[in-house]
Amino acid sequence: MYERVREFIERERVLEPGQVVLVGVSGGPDSLVLMDVLHHLGYPLVVAHLNHSLRPEAEAEACQVQRMAEDRGLTFILKKEDVPGYAVEHSLAVEEAARIVRYEFLFRQAVDHKCQAVAVGHNADDQVETVVMHILRGSGLAGLRGMQLRAMPNSWSQEIALVRPLLPFWREEILAHCERHNLQPVFDRSNLDTTYFRNRLRNELIPILQQYNPAIRKIIWRMSNVLAGDHQLLEQVVEQAWETCVLSYGPSHVIFDQSALMEKPVGLKRGLLRQGISTLRSGLRDIDFNCVERGLRFLASPSKTGQIDLIAGLRLSLENNRLILADWDAQIPADEWPQVTMDGSITLKTPGQMQLKDGWVLHSEHVKDLVTDFRQATINEDAFQAWVSTDNLSAPLLVRTRKTGDRIQPLGMEEHSVKLSEYMINLKIPRRVRDAWPLISTEGDIVWAPGIALAHPFRLTEATRQAVYMKLYKLES
């Protein structure tokens, strides 16, 4: 088995020779053989064992693993964690809590010891069980490919690989290696406990499937290999689409171009949404079908509120042709909206240009040809430009943000005014950008709310004697 593992590692480039590897060793046959084989092949090893505090015999097993590591002259690290307590505290099943605590421990030690990878002892039988588990829970290609031989980045690290050098080897081969080389693995009685989901698969469901086809394990294992290749191809396509569909992303948000996303085939939409979720929730194991489909339904037909709770504390919202996936409390970049930060107000100089945030510019100039500009103002459909009559202004124009109680009399509304806050809501301007929206006003009245409305009393008429032309635009980046 030594030679077969060596050839496999070299062919698949699982590990780099001469660099330290941290091996997670529970003391069972899989991890014990992994330690033995990698040591025999000359890899410098650090052996790490976590006592999960789940069984009375765990202390004795930890001592046995320590002896086996030290007999080989290997560095040994032992830690004890209260996994049952962690499971209760975080509302997790014990299996999931044990997995999280174990990998956090292994990767912390890998960082401390400057290891190239964390190696674990999953084998071909474990792969089959994982694929069957994903089938029962519902999964796409990412789940049906099973566990990866080498994962980097992964849920635990961006720089240290998670590797499984025994993934193509069956449990029978591993047990035979133990017997041939007089290795004494510990026996974990919890592997027989069918209250654990994976144990029920191993001890009950898979033997039943073998009654239908004795080769079912090999068939499922081959299928996972084929689908792993298909998934790799799909990942490349998703990465290419990501470049054209994602406008920006950060630690707490991903912003998609809604139009570009809508043009993609449904399979690619699913892949991009999954990628977005994975980007923000790298430790999330199961991004199920219902979650993704709920997101696609929202994209096609948004809710009245303009947002939905998607998964794991993430919300999905639509604004200004952007699909935003983000933490509920995320500070989303507002550079696509005009914003200004100021206390009080600033006099608008005309002619002149005022630089606002994120490349937005407010331009103003005196109107010279009132006849021509009156015609243009009459047919104007661009809310980010306006012709303002200054005939009745007794004070200079000011730039400010909104105040409590602000009202505006939109163009065409001859007798009544409306609350600016309600008008913004009707125009679906996101709440997060309303307070910093630039407004042009006199000392008392709003003259123009760029992108929203020109105030009716300040429109150009045939009797206008003097006027100002204003435009708010964003510089090309």
N, C-alpha and C positions, 0 to 999 in steps of 0.2 A: 504493500500500500504506500510505502514511503515514496517509491519512484513514480507511482501514478499521481500522487498528490503534487509532487515536484513538477512533473510535466504539465499538469493542469494549471498550477499557479503561474508557471512561466508562459504557457500558451495564452492564457487569458489575462496576463499581466495583473494578477490579483495583488501582489506585493512586490516591493522593491528589495532586492537583496542587500544585506548589511545594515538596514535601518530597523530601529526597535519596533517591536509589535507588542501591543498589550493584548493578552489572551484572557477572556472571561472564562473561568473554570469553576463550574458548580461541583464537580466531582463525579458527575454522571459519565457514561461511556463516551458520549459525543465530545464533550469539552476535554475530557482526559486524553482521548486519542488525538484531538487537535493539538493539545500542548505537546504530547509526545512526538508527533510527526514534525511539527514546526521546529522543535528543539533538535530533532535528528537531522533536519535539513539545514541547520546552522543559522536560523534566524535568531537574533538577540531578542529575548522575551522578558516581559514583565507579566507575572501571573496575578490576576485580581480575583478575589472571591468575596461575594456579598452574602452575609447571613441575613435572610429575610425575616427571621423571627417567626416563622410559620409552623415549625415542627420541633418537638423536644430534642430530636437527634441532630439538629442543625449545628450545634456546637461541636459535637464529635466529628461531623462531616467536614467542618471548617479546618479542624486540626489535621484530618487525614489529607486534605488537599494541600495544606501547608507542608506536611512531610514530603509528599510527592514532588512538590515544587523545589523544596530545599535539597532533596536527594539529587536533583539535577543541577543544583547550583544556581537556581533561578531566583530573581527578586520576587518576593511575595508580598501582596498587600491584602489585608483583611479588614472588612468593615461590617458592622452590624447596624441594621436599620429596622425600625418598627413599621413594617409594611402594612399590617392590619390597621394600625393607627392612621397611617397615611391614607389608606383607602377610605376610612370613615371621614377623615377631615376633608378630603377632596371629592367625596361622593362617587367613588370609583369601585368597580368590581376588583376583587383581590388580584385576579390575573393581570388586569391592566395596571393596577398600582405597582405590582411587583416588576412589571416590564419597565415602567417609567423610572422607578427608583434604581433599578439595576443599570439601565443605560446611562442615566445621569452620573452614577458612580463610576462606571467604566470610562466614560469620556472625560470626566474630571481628572481621573488618574492618568489617562492618556496625554492630556495636556501637561500635567505636572512632570511626566517622564519623557516628554518630547517624542511621543510615538508617532509612527507614520499611519497606523491604523489600529482599530479595535477589531479583533478577530473573535468570532463566536462560532459555536459548533453545530449550527443547523445543518441537517442532512437532507437527502432526497425525500425521505418519509415526511419530514417536517414541511417540506415544500408542498407535497401532495395535500397534507392536512390544511395548510394555509390556503391553497387554491379552493379546496372544497368548502372551507369556512367562508371564503369570499363569495362563492357561488350561492351559498345558503343565505348570506346577508344581502346579496345583490351587489354587483360590481361591474365596472367597465374593464378595459384592458389593463389598467394599472393594477387592479386587484387580481385579475386572472393570470397575469404573468408571474404572480407569487413574489417571493423575496428576491432581492437583487444580490448577485454575486459580489458586487462591489458598488457601494453607494457613497458618492461624495459629489456635492454636499448632501447631507442627510438631516434628519430631524434634530440631531444633537450637535452637529458641527459642520461648519463650512469648509474646514481645512483638514480634518482627520477622517479618513475613510472608515466605513463599516464594511468588513469583509467576511465572507462565509466560504472558506476554502474547502469545506467538506460537502458543499451543497449538491454535487452530482453523485455522492456515494450513499448507498443504502444502509439502513440500520444493521442489516445482517452482516455487511462487510465490516462495519465498525466494531460490532461485538466479536467477530472473528479475529480482528486485529488485537483486541483486548486479550483474548484467550491465547493467541499465538505469542504475544510478548509479555504475558503474565502481568497485565495491568489490572488493578483491582478497583473498579469503579464503585462508587457508593450507590445504594439503591434508594431512590426517592419514592416512598410509598404514596405520595400525593399524585403520582402519575397514574395511579389506578382509581383515583377518586373521580367518579363520573359526574359529580356536581360541577366540575370544571368543563366548560364547553369543548375545549380542544381534546380533552381526554375522552369525551363521549364520541367525538369524531374518530379518534384513533382506535378505541376499544369496542365501539358498537357499530357506527355507520360504515366505515371503510370495510370491515369484514363482511357486512351485508352486501356492499357493492361488489366485492370480490366473488360473491356467489353468482352474480350476473355475468361478470367477466373477470376471471382470475388475474388478468394482466392490467386491471384497472389502474393500479398505482403507476405503472410505467406509461400508460396512455395519458394519464393526467399530467405526469411529469413532462412528457414530450410536448403536450399541448402548452404547458406553461413556458417552455423554451421557445416554441414557435411564436407565441403571443408576446413574449419579451422582445423578440426581434421586430414584430409589428408595432409594438408600443414605442420602440426606439425610433422607428420611422415616423410615427405620428408625432412624437416629441419634436423632431426636427421641423415638421410642418407647422406645429404650434409655435415654435420659436420664431419662425419666419413671419407668421401672422401676428405674433406679439409685437414685432417691430412696427407694423403698419396700423395696428388697432389700439395700442396702448399709448396714450398721450403723455402720461407721467405716472410714476409710482414712488412710494416711500414706505417707511416702516409701518404706517397705519392706513395706507390707502393705495388703491389702483384705480386710475381713471381711464376708461375705454372711450374711443370715438364711437358713438352710437351708430352712426351711418355706416362706418367701415365694418363694424361688428355685424350689423344686420345683413350685409352682403355675403357673409361667409356661410358655407354649408352648415347644417345643424350639428354635424359631428365636430366641426372645427369650433363652433360656438361653445359647445360643451367643453372641449379641450381648453379653450381660452379661459372660460369661467373657472374651471378646476385649477388651472395654473394660477389664476388670480387668488383663489382661496388658499392654495398651497403657499403662495408668496407671503401672505399675511399670517397664515397659521401653519407653519412648517411642521409642527408636531402633531397635527391633526391626522389621524390614521384613516378614518372612513369619511370620505366625501360622497354621500350616497346619491342614488339616482334621483330621488324625490327632491333633494336640495337643488341639484343642478337644473332639473326641469322647472322647479318653482322660479328660479332665476331667469330661465329662458321665457317663461310665460310673462313674467314682469317686463322683460325687454320688449316683447311683442305687444303687450297690453298693460301699461303701467296702472298701478292702483291709484285711487283718488288722492291719497296722501302723498304720492310721488316717491314712496319708499317702502321697503319691506324688511323684516328681520329674516336674514338668510340662514346663517349657521354660526355657531361658536362665537357669538358676540359681534358678528359682522352684519352690517346693513347694506342694502342695495338701493340706490336712488338714481333718479334721472333728472338732469338739469342742463339746459342749453346744449342739447345734442351730445351730452356726456353721460355715460353710465358709470356711476361711482360705487365702487366696492370699498368699504371702509369700516373701521371701528366706530362704534356709536358716538364716542366722544372725540373722534379724530379732528384735527385742524386741517381741513382740506384747502389746498392752494386755491386762491381766488384770482389768479392772474388773468383769467379769461373774462373777468368782470371789472368795470371801472371802480377803483377804490381810492380813497384819500384818507389820510390820518392827520387830524388837526384839532386844535382846541379853538373854539370860536369860529371866526371866518377870515377869509383873505380877499382883498380887493382884486377884482379881475381887471387886468390892464388890457386896454384895447388901443391899437393892435398889440397882440402878444401871444405867447404860448406858455402854458403852465404845465410843468412836468408832474404827473401824478404817479402812483405806484405802478410797478411792474410794466413800465414802458408805455403807459397810457398818457396821452397828450391832449390838453384842452386848448384849442386854437380859436382866436377871435380876431375879427377885423371889421372895420367900418364898411358899410354898404355904400357903393359909389353909384351904381346904376339901379335905382329903386324900381324902375319899370320892369327891367329884366328879372331882377331878384324877386319881385312880387309874383311874377309868373312861376318862377321855380319854387317859391315857397308854397304856392297854391297846389302844386302837384307833388310836393315832397312826400315820400313814403319812408324816408330814412329817419328813424327816431333819434339817431345819434348826430344829426345836424339840425340847426334851427336858425330862422331869421327872426330877430327880436326887435320890435319897435321900441325905441328909446325916447319917444316924444314926451311921455308923461313921467319919466323918471326924474325924481328930485335928488337922488343919491346914486353913487356908483354901484355897479353890479358887484355882488359878492359871491364867493365860492364857499360853501359850508356843507356840513352833513345834516341829516334830518334831526328834528327836535320833536319832543312830545307834543302832540296836537297839530302837527303840520297838516295843512290842507292844500289842495291844488284844484284849479278850475281848468280841466283839460280842454284842449282845442276843440271847438264845436259845442262845448257845454256853455251856453250863453248866460244862464241864470244861476246855476248851482255849482258848488264846489264839493269835493269828496276828500275823505281822509287819505293822505298819502300812503299810510300803512296798508289800508285796504286795497288801494289801487295797485300797490306792489304785489300784494297777494294774488290779485286777479290776473296779473301778468306773469305769475309763477316765478317771480324773482326769488331766489333762495333766501331763506331767513338769515343765513350766515353772512350775507353780503349787504343787507339792507342798511345797517347802521352806518357803514362807511361809504355809502353811495354819494358821489358828488352832486350837489344841487347848486343851481344858479339862482340867486334871489336878490331882492332889494332888502331894505331893512326890515320889511314886514312880510312881503309876499314871495312865494316861489314863482320865478319867471320861467324857468325851464328845468325839467328833470331829465337829463340826457338819457336816451334809451327808453324813456317812459312817456313823457308828454311835454308839449309846450303849453304854457298857460294861455288861455283864450284871450285875456285882456291885453296880452303883449304880442299878439299876432300882427303881421303886416296887413295893412289895408290900402286901398287906393289913395287914401288921404295921408298915409304915413309920410313924414318929412325926413326923418333920420332913423337909421336902423343899424344893428350889428349882426353880422353873420358869425355863428359859432359851430364848431365841429369837435366832437370827441372821438379820438381814434387810437388804436394801439399800433405802436411801431413794429415793423417786421423784425422778428428775432433772428 
